[in-house]
Amino acid sequence: MIQQKMPLVEVALECGFYDQSSFTKFFNKYYGISPYNYSKTTSKLHFSIAISYKILIF
């Protein structure tokens, strides 16, 4: 979901859910965060790690 920037509805269908709403409810219950917020949080984390890595190299 994060790396491919797939639309959420495609992720839901590929994971075997009937629709995006069902996937979002399951994801939120399992992870305690919405797929959208999860994606935003992990994207920021990956960016932060990349910046830290560049600083260490130079």
N, CA and C atoms as a LAMMPS dump frame, in Angstrom:
ITEM: TIMESTEP
0
ITEM: NUMBER OF ATOMS
174
ITEM: BOX BOUNDS ff ff ff
-5.0000000000000000e+02 5.0000000000000000e+02
-5.0000000000000000e+02 5.0000000000000000e+02
-5.0000000000000000e+02 5.0000000000000000e+02
ITEM: ATOMS id mol type element x y z
1 1 1 N 0.828 -1.192 0
2 1 2 C 0 0 0
3 1 3 C 0.865 1.246 0
4 2 1 N 1.898 1.22 0.823
5 2 2 C 2.736 2.402 0.949
6 2 3 C 3.669 2.541 -0.242
7 3 1 N 4.344 1.46 -0.574
8 3 2 C 5.366 1.539 -1.597
9 3 3 C 4.787 1.725 -2.993
10 4 1 N 3.65 1.137 -3.271
11 4 2 C 3.094 1.205 -4.611
12 4 3 C 2.107 2.344 -4.793
13 5 1 N 1.719 2.997 -3.743
14 5 2 C 0.744 4.092 -3.806
15 5 3 C -0.538 3.661 -4.51
16 6 1 N -0.994 2.46 -4.191
17 6 2 C -2.223 1.935 -4.771
18 6 3 C -3.422 2.62 -4.135
19 7 1 N -4.476 2.83 -4.902
20 7 2 C -5.711 3.338 -4.308
21 7 3 C -6.223 2.347 -3.26
22 8 1 N -6.799 2.86 -2.208
23 8 2 C -7.248 2.023 -1.101
24 8 3 C -8.261 0.97 -1.546
25 9 1 N -9.12 1.317 -2.468
26 9 2 C -10.115 0.351 -2.937
27 9 3 C -9.421 -0.841 -3.607
28 10 1 N -8.338 -0.602 -4.335
29 10 2 C -7.596 -1.702 -4.958
30 10 3 C -6.933 -2.586 -3.904
31 11 1 N -6.385 -1.968 -2.88
32 11 2 C -5.771 -2.724 -1.787
33 11 3 C -6.823 -3.607 -1.132
34 12 1 N -7.983 -3.023 -0.86
35 12 2 C -9.069 -3.767 -0.213
36 12 3 C -9.476 -4.98 -1.043
37 13 1 N -9.678 -4.779 -2.324
38 13 2 C -10.107 -5.88 -3.188
39 13 3 C -9.024 -6.942 -3.317
40 14 1 N -7.768 -6.532 -3.425
41 14 2 C -6.675 -7.503 -3.532
42 14 3 C -6.491 -8.303 -2.244
43 15 1 N -6.905 -7.717 -1.123
44 15 2 C -6.809 -8.419 0.164
45 15 3 C -8.019 -9.3 0.423
46 16 1 N -8.963 -9.306 -0.508
47 16 2 C -10.118 -10.184 -0.388
48 16 3 C -11.332 -9.569 0.281
49 17 1 N -11.317 -8.27 0.494
50 17 2 C -12.473 -7.607 1.092
51 17 3 C -13.486 -7.265 0.011
52 18 1 N -14.741 -7.198 0.424
53 18 2 C -15.839 -6.922 -0.498
54 18 3 C -15.8 -5.483 -0.998
55 19 1 N -15.4 -4.572 -0.12
56 19 2 C -15.334 -3.164 -0.493
57 19 3 C -14.337 -2.424 0.405
58 20 1 N -14.113 -1.168 0.09
59 20 2 C -13.16 -0.349 0.831
60 20 3 C -13.595 -0.138 2.272
61 21 1 N -14.876 0.019 2.495
62 21 2 C -15.401 0.255 3.836
63 21 3 C -15.101 -0.915 4.77
64 22 1 N -15.305 -2.129 4.283
65 22 2 C -15.023 -3.319 5.097
66 22 3 C -13.546 -3.396 5.454
67 23 1 N -12.699 -3.111 4.475
68 23 2 C -11.258 -3.126 4.71
69 23 3 C -10.86 -2.073 5.744
70 24 1 N -11.399 -0.869 5.6
71 24 2 C -11.066 0.225 6.518
72 24 3 C -11.485 -0.114 7.943
73 25 1 N -12.674 -0.675 8.113
74 25 2 C -13.136 -1.061 9.45
75 25 3 C -12.231 -2.126 10.061
76 26 1 N -11.878 -3.142 9.278
77 26 2 C -10.999 -4.198 9.767
78 26 3 C -9.619 -3.634 10.12
79 27 1 N -9.059 -2.845 9.232
80 27 2 C -7.725 -2.272 9.429
81 27 3 C -7.699 -1.416 10.687
82 28 1 N -8.715 -0.581 10.84
83 28 2 C -8.8 0.304 12.002
84 28 3 C -8.915 -0.497 13.296
85 29 1 N -9.703 -1.559 13.277
86 29 2 C -9.873 -2.395 14.465
87 29 3 C -8.578 -3.144 14.795
88 30 1 N -7.905 -3.657 13.775
89 30 2 C -6.694 -4.461 13.976
90 30 3 C -5.489 -3.606 14.376
91 31 1 N -5.299 -2.476 13.686
92 31 2 C -4.126 -1.638 13.928
93 31 3 C -4.395 -0.436 14.83
94 32 1 N -5.661 -0.11 15.038
95 32 2 C -5.99 1.034 15.883
96 32 3 C -5.758 2.371 15.204
97 33 1 N -5.66 2.354 13.886
98 33 2 C -5.429 3.569 13.102
99 33 3 C -6.013 3.338 11.712
100 34 1 N -6.483 4.388 11.082
101 34 2 C -7.057 4.233 9.747
102 34 3 C -5.95 3.976 8.725
103 35 1 N -6.279 3.33 7.615
104 35 2 C -5.267 3.102 6.579
105 35 3 C -4.638 4.408 6.089
106 36 1 N -5.445 5.444 5.98
107 36 2 C -4.934 6.746 5.528
108 36 3 C -3.895 7.291 6.501
109 37 1 N -4.227 7.301 7.782
110 37 2 C -3.283 7.815 8.777
111 37 3 C -2.053 6.924 8.897
112 38 1 N -2.235 5.626 8.767
113 38 2 C -1.102 4.697 8.787
114 38 3 C -0.145 5.014 7.64
115 39 1 N -0.718 5.214 6.467
116 39 2 C 0.083 5.52 5.292
117 39 3 C 0.847 6.833 5.469
118 40 1 N 0.169 7.849 6.003
119 40 2 C 0.827 9.139 6.228
120 40 3 C 1.947 9.005 7.247
121 41 1 N 1.704 8.277 8.321
122 41 2 C 2.688 8.115 9.391
123 41 3 C 3.913 7.36 8.894
124 42 1 N 3.696 6.264 8.193
125 42 2 C 4.832 5.469 7.731
126 42 3 C 5.592 6.174 6.62
127 43 1 N 4.9 6.965 5.807
128 43 2 C 5.593 7.729 4.768
129 43 3 C 6.537 8.735 5.402
130 44 1 N 6.084 9.401 6.455
131 44 2 C 6.938 10.358 7.156
132 44 3 C 8.116 9.644 7.802
133 45 1 N 7.877 8.457 8.337
134 45 2 C 8.944 7.689 8.971
135 45 3 C 9.999 7.288 7.942
136 46 1 N 9.561 6.813 6.78
137 46 2 C 10.5 6.421 5.734
138 46 3 C 11.311 7.622 5.269
139 47 1 N 10.667 8.774 5.133
140 47 2 C 11.36 9.991 4.727
141 47 3 C 12.388 10.382 5.778
142 48 1 N 12.014 10.305 7.033
143 48 2 C 12.909 10.653 8.132
144 48 3 C 14.127 9.729 8.164
145 49 1 N 13.908 8.448 7.944
146 49 2 C 15.012 7.484 7.921
147 49 3 C 15.947 7.786 6.745
148 50 1 N 15.385 8.113 5.597
149 50 2 C 16.195 8.421 4.419
150 50 3 C 17.06 9.654 4.66
151 51 1 N 16.489 10.679 5.278
152 51 2 C 17.245 11.898 5.588
153 51 3 C 18.362 11.572 6.577
154 52 1 N 18.057 10.809 7.601
155 52 2 C 19.07 10.437 8.595
156 52 3 C 20.21 9.663 7.945
157 53 1 N 19.874 8.787 7.028
158 53 2 C 20.88 7.988 6.341
159 53 3 C 21.805 8.887 5.514
160 54 1 N 21.213 9.86 4.811
161 54 2 C 22.016 10.777 4
162 54 3 C 22.945 11.609 4.878
163 55 1 N 22.472 12.026 6.026
164 55 2 C 23.297 12.817 6.942
165 55 3 C 24.476 11.979 7.432
166 56 1 N 24.245 10.71 7.738
167 56 2 C 25.316 9.839 8.217
168 56 3 C 26.378 9.586 7.144
169 57 1 N 25.954 9.502 5.901
170 57 2 C 26.889 9.22 4.811
171 57 3 C 27.792 10.421 4.54
172 58 1 N 27.225 11.61 4.567
173 58 2 C 28.002 12.811 4.257
174 58 3 C 28.514 13.363 5.528
